[in-house]
Every structure is written in C-alpha cells, then in structure tokens.
Amino acid sequence: MRRKGLGVRGITLVIALMGSAAPALAQLDLAAPQELLVFDTPSDGGSSLTLIWLPAPYDSQEIVYQVLVSEGASQADPSSFKVVEEFPSNTHYIRDSEWTWWTRPAAENHHHVTLTNGKTVELKDGLTYSVAVAVVSGEERVFTPIVHASPEPNWINWNQLNNLLLALLFSGIIFFAIGLAKKREMFLRRIPGLDAVDEAIGRSTELGKPILYLTGAQDMGDPSTIAAAVILGRVAKRAAAYETELMVPHREPITMAVCQEITKQAYLEAGKPDLYKEDSNFFITSDQFSYTAAVDGIMLRKKPAANFFMGAYFAESLLLTETGASTGAIQIAGTDSDHQLPFFVTTCDYTLIGEELYAASAYLSREPVQVGTLRGQDIGKALILGVLVMGTLLATVGAAFETQWPQLFLDMFKDMK
C-alpha cells in the first residue's frame, strides 16, 4: 500500500504560506483611537479629567496606549506632550471602573482613564488642558486629534444617589413606625435587665442604702455614654420618687456636667426638686485605676444596695464588679464593649448586651417617639439582612453564568466614591 504524505511540494507550500502571513501580521495598519472624549470628571471634588474612547480591533497585550497631556489649549504636535499614562491596549475598560450604571458615560467595553493629581500630572481647576491618546506598536505611533478640557469641582456626587434614596427610605420607615406607635401600643421584647431596674431601686429603698450609678470610661462623644446618661435620667426619676439617695461618680468633667442637668430635670419631673443634691454627681479623677480604686472604696464604705454599670469599660470592669458583688449589692450592667461582656455576665445579676443598652431608654419610658424609632430601626435591620441574602445570591448567579444584569441590583447598595 502506498502511503500518502505532504511530500516536498506540500512542505514547501506550507512554508511559503507561513512566510507570507508573517509580513501581514507585522505590517498591521494601526489607526488612531476613535471618538476620544475628554471631560471634567463628574461627581468629584475637582482636579480630575476623564477620557473615553472606542475599543479597536488591534487591542492586545503587545500594543500599548499612551495618554499625553499639555497645559493650555495647545495646537502643537501631540508628540511634544508629556506622557502621563501608559498601559496595554486590552486593559482599562469602563466595566473595570467604579462607575455605577446610572452615571456610566458610555458602554462597558469602552476604554476609560481618569487623570488625577499624582506623580505624573498635576491638574488645577479652571485651567484648560490639551489631551491626546496615542497607540504604539514597536516604532509606529499614531495620535488622536487634540482635545481640550478643564477640570472643575462639582456640587453633587451623583454616584451616591443610591445613598440618598436609602436614607430617605429608612427615614420613611422610622416616621411610619413612630406614627403607628402613637396610635397603638407596640410590642417590645422583654429585657430582664431593664425589668430589674425597679427591683434594684426598690431594694435600695427598703434597705435605706444608696444607689451607685457609673456612666463608663468614655466622654459624651461615645454613643454608649450617651445611652448611659439617658438611662440615668430614668433611674434618677425613680430614685426621686422613692426618695432614695443616688451617687454618680465621674471620670469625665463634661459628662459630669451633662449628668447633673439630667439628674436635676429628673427630680423636677418626679415632683421632688427639693430632694435634688448638686453633689450627687461628683468628679473623682480621669486616671483609670485611681478612679477604680476610689469607686471601690465608696462601695466598701457606703455599701450601696444597687450598682449600675452602664457605658464603655476596659480593664477596670472586673475590679469594679467583683468589689460590688462582695458587698451583696444587686448589679445591673450594660455595655457595647464586647471584650468586657464576659466579666459583666459573670459578676453581675443582669447584663444588657450590645444594642440592648441603646434600647433601654425606649423600653423604660415607653414614649411613642422612642418606641417607634426603635421599631423602625429593627425593620431597617431586617431589610439590610434581606438585601445581604439577595445580594449574595445575585452575585453568585452573575459569577456562575457570567452575566451583568445582577450588577444593576448590587450597584444600588454600594458605597460609591
């Protein structure tokens, strides 16, 4: 049987074809990038320009784009401009940027570059700049026509339009919940630590011993201290009604001044302004362990029947609560300092964990505005959890099927710059 093969002629033909194809690839005609747009970057603080142009058939790793800039409305040859960006021509697409779908200036496959102040370029607001883009392949270099643009600061960041809409949505939910709370009583989950407040104050009254209330280690700029001060108002009002002595030692002068006014107002609301004492709130020291030693001394000398530890705490928490437990006092703690929660749970009778501290004011007062705000926040948290689940599913679908439509939903919940 005779075998078939390429033979000498076939091999020669293949080599000839390969030789003729190589010059064709080497002699690829480059064309200047098409439809170059240069404009002030929208939704920013200024000093930035954005460039957009169409993709080209020759886009690849071997062919390079260069962005050239010159200050002023120059009509000179672009080759005299300064090169400020250089990258492979198959990179820098709009789909790789952080544009949202409602502010995206062109299709996702367009090339995109944002020029900002840095090592290679310094842009000044109000000045006109000349910009061009060059495509480079080996020694060959082709330029676009020169385009002029000026950076300017913008009044509105449209990338964060979703944040505005979400803020309005959550505000509407809270106002709706407040309206419902004014019409009917809303259910609040039982919090044993807050139910025990009256028990602790009643115990102090029966034993004829004072109440000790601490507002934590932080100043009034900390949310937990604000919550502690609000709860102090409720405790002081009950103490005034029962005519029980209240002691509030402080380590922050401003916190002391605020709590003095809160306590005074509580006694006034209770109808016992004559029982209010200016020295019920008193300053000790700002030093952590000096304050702790002083409060421990008060516990051992005065032996209060009820101790309240509200606010933020650090290493002093166990020193305070162990001393209080040794005196036999009923102790109620509340903190958002998760690293101190184990000590409070171990040594106190009741502990408010995390957000229970912030819910205490609404729980104790049952005022419609506070209760409605609390319920509205809970609804908002439920919506956030739902969005997290939905976003995870859509992101998984988008990655699995390589589709872009889930991004329309995900962009609505991004914190864009």
SEKE-18663 format. One record per residue (C-alpha): residue number from 1; residue in one letter; chain; x, y, z. Coordinates in pm, 1 decimal. Each point is the difference from the previous one (the first is absolute). Layout:
<pts>
PT,NUM,a,A,X,Y,Z
...
</pts>
This chain:
<pts>
PT,1,m,A,0.0,0.0,0.0
PT,2,r,A,129.3,343.5,-89.6
PT,3,r,A,10.2,252.6,286.6
PT,4,k,A,-123.2,350.4,-57.1
PT,5,g,A,192.5,302.2,132.6
PT,6,l,A,65.8,364.0,-59.7
PT,7,g,A,308.0,-63.8,-198.8
PT,8,v,A,259.1,257.9,-88.1
PT,9,r,A,-245.7,216.4,-190.7
PT,10,g,A,-254.2,5.5,286.8
PT,11,i,A,261.9,94.8,257.6
PT,12,t,A,129.8,273.5,-227.6
PT,13,l,A,-354.2,136.7,-42.6
PT,14,v,A,-61.5,12.2,378.7
PT,15,i,A,329.2,182.0,59.0
PT,16,a,A,-87.6,248.3,-273.4
PT,17,l,A,-341.3,66.5,152.6
PT,18,m,A,149.2,49.3,346.3
PT,19,g,A,259.1,234.5,-141.7
PT,20,s,A,-263.3,206.8,-175.3
PT,21,a,A,-218.8,19.1,316.4
PT,22,a,A,280.0,132.5,220.0
PT,23,p,A,46.9,324.8,-193.0
PT,24,a,A,-377.7,48.4,1.2
PT,25,l,A,-2.8,-12.8,379.9
PT,26,a,A,307.5,218.0,23.8
PT,27,q,A,-147.6,254.3,-235.2
PT,28,l,A,-324.8,37.9,198.8
PT,29,d,A,-137.4,346.8,-68.8
PT,30,l,A,-59.5,196.5,319.3
PT,31,a,A,-277.4,255.1,12.3
PT,32,a,A,-34.4,279.2,253.0
PT,33,p,A,-245.2,-74.4,285.7
PT,34,q,A,-347.5,104.2,-106.8
PT,35,e,A,-248.6,241.0,161.9
PT,36,l,A,227.3,125.2,277.1
PT,37,l,A,-195.7,193.2,263.3
PT,38,v,A,174.2,202.5,271.3
PT,39,f,A,-210.1,171.0,267.1
PT,40,d,A,-1.1,109.4,361.6
PT,41,t,A,-47.2,-303.6,223.1
PT,42,p,A,-358.6,20.2,127.5
PT,43,s,A,-98.6,-32.2,365.2
PT,44,d,A,345.4,81.2,139.2
PT,45,g,A,175.5,278.9,186.7
PT,46,g,A,194.9,124.2,-303.4
PT,47,s,A,357.7,-35.3,-128.8
PT,48,s,A,-94.1,-296.9,-216.5
PT,49,l,A,-70.7,-75.6,-367.6
PT,50,t,A,-162.0,-307.3,-154.1
PT,51,l,A,85.9,-148.9,-340.6
PT,52,i,A,-218.7,-242.2,-196.0
PT,53,w,A,54.4,-149.8,-346.1
PT,54,l,A,-119.0,-294.5,-207.1
PT,55,p,A,169.2,-340.3,10.3
PT,56,a,A,199.4,-100.0,-308.1
PT,57,p,A,47.7,-330.4,-187.7
PT,58,y,A,372.1,4.9,77.2
PT,59,d,A,-42.1,18.3,380.5
PT,60,s,A,244.9,-250.5,148.8
PT,61,q,A,271.8,-38.6,260.5
PT,62,e,A,272.5,88.8,-251.3
PT,63,i,A,-148.1,330.4,-118.3
PT,64,v,A,11.9,291.9,244.6
PT,65,y,A,-212.0,310.3,59.0
PT,66,q,A,161.5,323.1,119.2
PT,67,v,A,-184.1,298.0,149.1
PT,68,l,A,172.3,332.0,-67.6
PT,69,v,A,-75.5,332.2,171.0
PT,70,s,A,113.0,358.1,-47.4
PT,71,e,A,-106.8,304.0,200.6
PT,72,g,A,-190.8,260.6,-200.2
PT,73,a,A,-203.8,-16.6,-320.4
PT,74,s,A,298.7,-115.3,-203.1
PT,75,q,A,-27.3,-79.0,-372.0
PT,76,a,A,356.8,-135.6,-22.1
PT,77,d,A,102.0,-349.0,-101.2
PT,78,p,A,-124.4,-249.4,263.5
PT,79,s,A,341.2,-167.7,-2.5
PT,80,s,A,133.8,299.7,195.6
PT,81,f,A,-250.8,-59.5,282.5
PT,82,k,A,82.8,-173.2,328.3
PT,83,v,A,-89.7,-368.5,26.6
PT,84,v,A,-195.1,-43.2,326.8
PT,85,e,A,-152.7,-346.9,-47.9
PT,86,e,A,115.4,-310.4,-189.5
PT,87,f,A,-166.8,-340.7,0.2
PT,88,p,A,-76.2,-301.4,-224.0
PT,89,s,A,-283.3,65.8,-240.9
PT,90,n,A,-212.2,-288.5,128.8
PT,91,t,A,-38.6,155.9,346.0
PT,92,h,A,-168.8,305.4,159.4
PT,93,y,A,-363.8,-58.3,-88.9
PT,94,i,A,-303.9,168.3,152.6
PT,95,r,A,-116.3,-336.9,131.4
PT,96,d,A,314.6,-11.7,217.9
PT,97,s,A,-67.7,341.3,157.1
PT,98,e,A,-227.6,100.6,287.2
PT,99,w,A,-261.1,178.2,-212.5
PT,100,t,A,-356.2,-85.5,97.0
PT,101,w,A,-250.7,-88.0,-269.7
PT,102,w,A,-187.6,328.3,47.0
PT,103,t,A,312.2,217.5,-46.5
PT,104,r,A,190.9,-213.4,-253.1
PT,105,p,A,90.1,235.4,-290.2
PT,106,a,A,37.3,-268.8,-270.7
PT,107,a,A,-24.2,-372.0,-67.0
PT,108,e,A,193.8,-239.6,221.4
PT,109,n,A,242.7,-100.9,-278.3
PT,110,h,A,126.6,356.7,-54.9
PT,111,h,A,348.0,86.2,118.8
PT,112,h,A,9.0,223.6,303.3
PT,113,v,A,271.4,197.2,181.2
PT,114,t,A,-37.6,248.1,284.4
PT,115,l,A,284.9,248.2,43.3
PT,116,t,A,49.9,126.7,355.2
PT,117,n,A,275.7,187.3,177.0
PT,118,g,A,299.7,-222.9,61.6
PT,119,k,A,362.7,-55.3,-87.7
PT,120,t,A,-48.9,29.1,-376.4
PT,121,v,A,-251.9,283.6,-32.4
PT,122,e,A,-128.3,295.5,203.3
PT,123,l,A,-341.1,131.7,-103.3
PT,124,k,A,-135.0,333.3,121.7
PT,125,d,A,-365.4,95.3,-0.6
PT,126,g,A,-99.2,254.8,-261.2
PT,127,l,A,306.3,-49.9,-221.1
PT,128,t,A,-35.3,-137.2,-352.7
PT,129,y,A,202.1,-308.3,-91.9
PT,130,s,A,73.5,-155.2,-337.0
PT,131,v,A,-34.0,-377.7,-7.9
PT,132,a,A,72.6,-263.6,-262.0
PT,133,v,A,22.4,-378.8,-10.0
PT,134,a,A,262.8,-190.4,-199.3
PT,135,v,A,5.5,-365.0,-102.5
PT,136,v,A,350.8,-146.3,-12.9
PT,137,s,A,123.7,-316.2,-168.7
PT,138,g,A,374.8,-35.5,-16.0
PT,139,e,A,133.9,314.0,-167.4
PT,140,e,A,-338.5,99.1,-139.3
PT,141,r,A,-204.5,261.5,189.1
PT,142,v,A,-336.8,144.7,-105.5
PT,143,f,A,-169.4,293.3,178.4
PT,144,t,A,-359.7,110.0,40.2
PT,145,p,A,-96.0,361.5,-64.7
PT,146,i,A,66.0,229.9,296.0
PT,147,v,A,-295.7,51.2,236.4
PT,148,h,A,-29.0,284.4,253.4
PT,149,a,A,-164.6,-23.5,343.5
PT,150,s,A,4.4,170.5,341.1
PT,151,p,A,-42.9,-166.5,341.4
PT,152,e,A,-258.0,152.4,235.3
PT,153,p,A,-143.2,-92.0,340.5
PT,154,n,A,-358.1,-127.2,-1.2
PT,155,w,A,-282.3,87.3,235.7
PT,156,i,A,-165.6,-343.0,5.1
PT,157,n,A,147.9,-350.2,8.1
PT,158,w,A,-249.9,-192.1,-211.3
PT,159,n,A,185.2,-325.9,70.1
PT,160,q,A,-148.2,13.4,349.4
PT,161,l,A,-358.3,51.5,-113.1
PT,162,n,A,-74.7,-348.2,132.2
PT,163,n,A,111.2,107.1,349.4
PT,164,l,A,-246.5,289.7,-10.7
PT,165,l,A,-284.3,-228.7,-106.9
PT,166,l,A,84.8,-255.8,269.2
PT,167,a,A,17.6,273.8,265.3
PT,168,l,A,-342.3,126.4,-108.0
PT,169,l,A,-135.6,-355.9,6.8
PT,170,f,A,122.8,-69.0,354.5
PT,171,s,A,-118.6,342.8,117.5
PT,172,g,A,-343.5,-74.9,-143.2
PT,173,i,A,-8.1,-334.9,180.0
PT,174,i,A,88.0,164.3,332.7
PT,175,f,A,-262.6,274.5,-40.2
PT,176,f,A,-257.7,-262.9,-93.3
PT,177,a,A,88.3,-205.0,309.9
PT,178,i,A,-23.5,309.1,222.3
PT,179,g,A,-346.2,70.4,-141.7
PT,180,l,A,-109.6,-355.1,82.2
PT,181,a,A,145.3,23.7,350.8
PT,182,k,A,-209.0,312.2,65.4
PT,183,k,A,-317.7,-182.4,-102.7
PT,184,r,A,50.1,-329.1,182.6
PT,185,e,A,233.2,-170.3,241.8
PT,186,m,A,286.4,-186.8,-161.8
PT,187,f,A,147.1,-323.5,126.6
PT,188,l,A,358.7,13.4,122.2
PT,189,r,A,193.7,-312.4,82.0
PT,190,r,A,38.3,-45.1,373.8
PT,191,i,A,345.8,98.6,130.2
PT,192,p,A,51.0,-147.2,351.0
PT,193,g,A,277.1,246.0,86.8
PT,194,l,A,-230.4,296.3,-52.0
PT,195,d,A,-292.2,-166.0,175.6
PT,196,a,A,231.0,-30.1,303.3
PT,197,v,A,63.2,376.8,21.2
PT,198,d,A,-307.0,58.5,216.0
PT,199,e,A,91.5,-302.0,211.0
PT,200,a,A,349.9,135.7,62.3
PT,201,i,A,-125.5,348.4,90.4
PT,202,g,A,-269.5,-150.1,224.0
PT,203,r,A,257.0,-211.9,177.9
PT,204,s,A,215.9,305.7,70.8
PT,205,t,A,-305.2,181.9,134.0
PT,206,e,A,-98.0,-285.7,229.7
PT,207,l,A,353.1,-35.6,139.6
PT,208,g,A,50.9,375.6,28.8
PT,209,k,A,319.3,-19.9,-204.6
PT,210,p,A,112.0,212.5,-295.0
PT,211,i,A,7.0,-82.0,-372.8
PT,212,l,A,336.6,11.5,-178.9
PT,213,y,A,-11.2,83.6,-370.9
PT,214,l,A,305.9,4.8,-231.9
PT,215,t,A,-5.6,141.1,-355.5
PT,216,g,A,311.8,-172.6,-132.5
PT,217,a,A,348.6,99.4,-107.3
PT,218,q,A,-71.0,205.9,-312.5
PT,219,d,A,-109.0,361.6,-45.2
PT,220,m,A,-328.0,131.1,-140.2
PT,221,g,A,120.7,-56.5,-356.1
PT,222,d,A,-44.7,-374.7,44.3
PT,223,p,A,-348.1,-145.5,-76.4
PT,224,s,A,12.4,-233.6,298.3
PT,225,t,A,60.5,294.0,235.8
PT,226,i,A,-297.0,184.1,-149.7
PT,227,a,A,-214.7,-309.9,54.1
PT,228,a,A,127.4,-27.0,358.4
PT,229,a,A,-90.0,364.8,64.7
PT,230,v,A,-351.6,-51.8,-138.1
PT,231,i,A,-54.2,-305.3,220.9
PT,232,l,A,130.2,202.8,295.6
PT,233,g,A,-292.5,237.5,-50.8
PT,234,r,A,-246.4,-288.7,37.0
PT,235,v,A,179.3,-141.5,305.0
PT,236,a,A,21.5,344.8,163.0
PT,237,k,A,-371.6,57.8,-53.2
PT,238,r,A,-85.9,-327.7,176.0
PT,239,a,A,251.3,70.9,276.6
PT,240,a,A,-157.2,343.5,51.8
PT,241,a,A,-347.2,-151.7,19.4
PT,242,y,A,118.7,-249.0,263.5
PT,243,e,A,217.4,264.2,173.0
PT,244,t,A,308.2,-219.5,-30.3
PT,245,e,A,353.2,139.7,2.1
PT,246,l,A,177.0,-4.4,-335.1
PT,247,m,A,379.7,10.3,-47.3
PT,248,v,A,154.0,53.5,-345.4
PT,249,p,A,384.3,19.0,4.7
PT,250,h,A,160.2,121.8,-324.0
PT,251,r,A,337.8,-5.3,-172.0
PT,252,e,A,-93.1,251.2,-273.6
PT,253,p,A,-85.2,362.0,99.6
PT,254,i,A,-224.6,62.8,-302.1
PT,255,t,A,-190.0,-322.6,60.8
PT,256,m,A,-46.7,107.4,361.1
PT,257,a,A,-144.3,337.3,-105.6
PT,258,v,A,-244.8,-166.3,-240.2
PT,259,c,A,-109.4,-257.4,257.2
PT,260,q,A,-55.3,271.8,260.5
PT,261,e,A,-255.1,165.7,-228.8
PT,262,i,A,-162.3,-333.8,-83.8
PT,263,t,A,-30.4,-90.9,367.9
PT,264,k,A,-137.4,341.0,90.8
PT,265,q,A,-263.9,-25.4,-273.1
PT,266,a,A,-94.1,-350.1,119.0
PT,267,y,A,-63.0,121.4,354.9
PT,268,l,A,-206.5,286.3,-138.3
PT,269,e,A,-213.6,-237.2,-209.8
PT,270,a,A,-47.5,-223.6,303.2
PT,271,g,A,-135.8,299.3,195.2
PT,272,k,A,285.1,-14.2,254.4
PT,273,p,A,231.8,289.0,-96.5
PT,274,d,A,77.1,69.2,365.7
PT,275,l,A,161.8,-344.6,35.5
PT,276,y,A,252.6,63.7,-276.1
PT,277,k,A,361.3,28.8,115.8
PT,278,e,A,267.3,167.2,-209.8
PT,279,d,A,263.9,-237.6,133.5
PT,280,s,A,-185.2,-314.4,-104.5
PT,281,n,A,209.2,25.5,-319.3
PT,282,f,A,364.1,50.6,93.6
PT,283,f,A,335.8,-14.0,-175.3
PT,284,i,A,277.5,-229.0,126.3
PT,285,t,A,286.1,-21.3,-250.9
PT,286,s,A,68.5,-73.3,-365.7
PT,287,d,A,258.4,-266.3,80.9
PT,288,q,A,-138.3,-347.4,-62.9
PT,289,f,A,115.7,-192.9,303.6
PT,290,s,A,-5.1,292.0,242.3
PT,291,y,A,-368.0,40.4,-87.4
PT,292,t,A,-53.0,-375.4,43.0
PT,293,a,A,164.0,-1.2,343.1
PT,294,a,A,-210.5,298.6,111.1
PT,295,v,A,-327.3,-160.9,-114.0
PT,296,d,A,95.7,-327.2,168.6
PT,297,g,A,56.2,197.1,319.6
PT,298,i,A,-346.8,156.8,-30.9
PT,299,m,A,-152.8,-345.5,-43.5
PT,300,l,A,173.8,-131.6,312.4
PT,301,r,A,-85.4,303.5,213.4
PT,302,k,A,-352.2,88.0,-117.2
PT,303,k,A,-103.2,-357.1,-94.1
PT,304,p,A,-259.1,101.6,-264.3
PT,305,a,A,-279.4,-250.8,-48.8
PT,306,a,A,-10.2,45.7,-379.9
PT,307,n,A,288.3,56.8,-240.4
PT,308,f,A,-50.6,104.3,-363.1
PT,309,f,A,288.8,-32.7,-246.9
PT,310,m,A,-107.2,161.8,-327.7
PT,311,g,A,219.1,113.9,-289.9
PT,312,a,A,345.5,-100.0,-125.9
PT,313,y,A,250.6,-175.7,225.6
PT,314,f,A,349.4,-138.5,-23.1
PT,315,a,A,226.6,-188.9,241.8
PT,316,e,A,-169.6,158.2,302.3
PT,317,s,A,-329.4,-184.3,-58.6
PT,318,l,A,83.9,-313.9,198.2
PT,319,l,A,159.3,200.2,284.3
PT,320,l,A,-318.6,202.5,38.9
PT,321,t,A,-253.5,-279.7,-29.1
PT,322,e,A,191.0,-244.2,224.5
PT,323,t,A,9.5,259.4,275.9
PT,324,g,A,-369.8,74.2,-47.7
PT,325,a,A,-86.4,-369.7,11.2
PT,326,s,A,193.4,-40.0,326.5
PT,327,t,A,-225.0,258.7,167.3
PT,328,g,A,-314.2,-191.5,-93.8
PT,329,a,A,-141.8,270.5,-229.1
PT,330,i,A,-229.3,-79.9,-290.7
PT,331,q,A,196.5,89.3,-313.1
PT,332,i,A,-127.6,93.1,-347.1
PT,333,a,A,250.9,59.3,-280.7
PT,334,g,A,-38.5,115.3,-357.3
PT,335,t,A,277.5,47.9,-254.2
PT,336,d,A,88.9,-23.6,-367.2
PT,337,s,A,360.8,-89.7,90.4
PT,338,d,A,-14.6,-361.9,-110.9
PT,339,h,A,339.7,-77.9,152.9
PT,340,q,A,-137.5,81.5,346.0
PT,341,l,A,-333.2,-182.2,-30.5
PT,342,p,A,130.2,-330.2,144.8
PT,343,f,A,102.6,175.4,323.1
PT,344,f,A,-336.1,176.2,35.4
PT,345,v,A,-196.3,-317.5,-72.0
PT,346,t,A,201.4,-186.2,263.4
PT,347,t,A,-10.3,255.4,282.5
PT,348,c,A,-327.8,189.4,-53.9
PT,349,d,A,-356.9,-110.1,59.0
PT,350,y,A,-121.6,140.7,-334.5
PT,351,t,A,190.2,109.4,-310.1
PT,352,l,A,-120.2,204.4,-296.8
PT,353,i,A,186.5,-127.6,-303.8
PT,354,g,A,86.2,233.1,-286.5
PT,355,e,A,-305.2,171.4,-145.5
PT,356,e,A,-212.8,-76.6,303.5
PT,357,l,A,184.9,292.6,157.1
PT,358,y,A,-125.7,233.6,-273.5
PT,359,a,A,-354.4,-138.6,19.8
PT,360,a,A,-18.6,57.5,375.6
PT,361,s,A,-134.5,355.5,-17.7
PT,362,a,A,-293.4,-97.4,-222.4
PT,363,y,A,-60.4,-314.5,205.3
PT,364,l,A,-17.0,187.1,330.8
PT,365,s,A,-191.8,308.5,-112.5
PT,366,r,A,-236.6,-157.7,-256.9
PT,367,e,A,-16.2,339.2,-172.6
PT,368,p,A,-151.3,-41.0,-351.0
PT,369,v,A,279.7,189.8,-176.3
PT,370,q,A,271.6,-213.3,156.3
PT,371,v,A,-190.8,-326.2,-37.7
PT,372,g,A,-84.0,81.0,-363.0
PT,373,t,A,361.9,87.9,-72.8
PT,374,l,A,111.3,-329.1,152.8
PT,375,r,A,-252.4,-197.5,-204.6
PT,376,g,A,95.2,187.4,-318.0
PT,377,q,A,366.1,-84.9,56.5
PT,378,d,A,-90.0,-366.9,43.7
PT,379,i,A,-191.6,3.4,-329.6
PT,380,g,A,299.9,165.9,-166.8
PT,381,k,A,233.0,-270.2,133.3
PT,382,a,A,-233.1,-268.5,-132.8
PT,383,l,A,9.8,165.2,-343.7
PT,384,i,A,380.3,13.0,11.1
PT,385,l,A,17.2,-370.9,80.9
PT,386,g,A,-236.2,-71.7,-288.7
PT,387,v,A,213.1,207.6,-236.5
PT,388,l,A,313.5,-187.2,112.4
PT,389,v,A,-161.7,-334.8,-77.0
PT,390,m,A,-139.7,118.3,-333.3
PT,391,g,A,329.1,165.5,-96.9
PT,392,t,A,195.7,-316.1,78.3
PT,393,l,A,-232.1,-207.8,-218.2
PT,394,l,A,10.3,246.4,-290.0
PT,395,a,A,378.9,36.7,18.4
PT,396,t,A,28.9,-379.6,-12.1
PT,397,v,A,-232.2,-17.2,-301.2
PT,398,g,A,194.8,274.8,-177.8
PT,399,a,A,332.6,-176.5,57.9
PT,400,a,A,-132.7,-344.8,-92.2
PT,401,f,A,-170.7,103.5,-325.2
PT,402,e,A,234.3,289.6,-84.7
PT,403,t,A,-288.3,244.9,-33.5
PT,404,q,A,-9.1,368.4,91.3
PT,405,w,A,-366.5,59.8,85.8
PT,406,p,A,41.3,-83.4,375.8
PT,407,q,A,235.1,299.5,18.4
PT,408,l,A,-301.0,228.8,-53.2
PT,409,f,A,-129.0,-110.9,340.9
PT,410,l,A,338.7,-17.0,174.0
PT,411,d,A,94.5,355.9,-104.4
PT,412,m,A,-300.3,135.5,189.6
PT,413,f,A,158.3,-105.7,328.7
PT,414,k,A,362.1,97.3,-64.3
PT,415,d,A,170.0,282.9,186.0
PT,416,m,A,142.5,178.2,-301.6
PT,417,k,A,261.0,276.4,12.7
</pts>
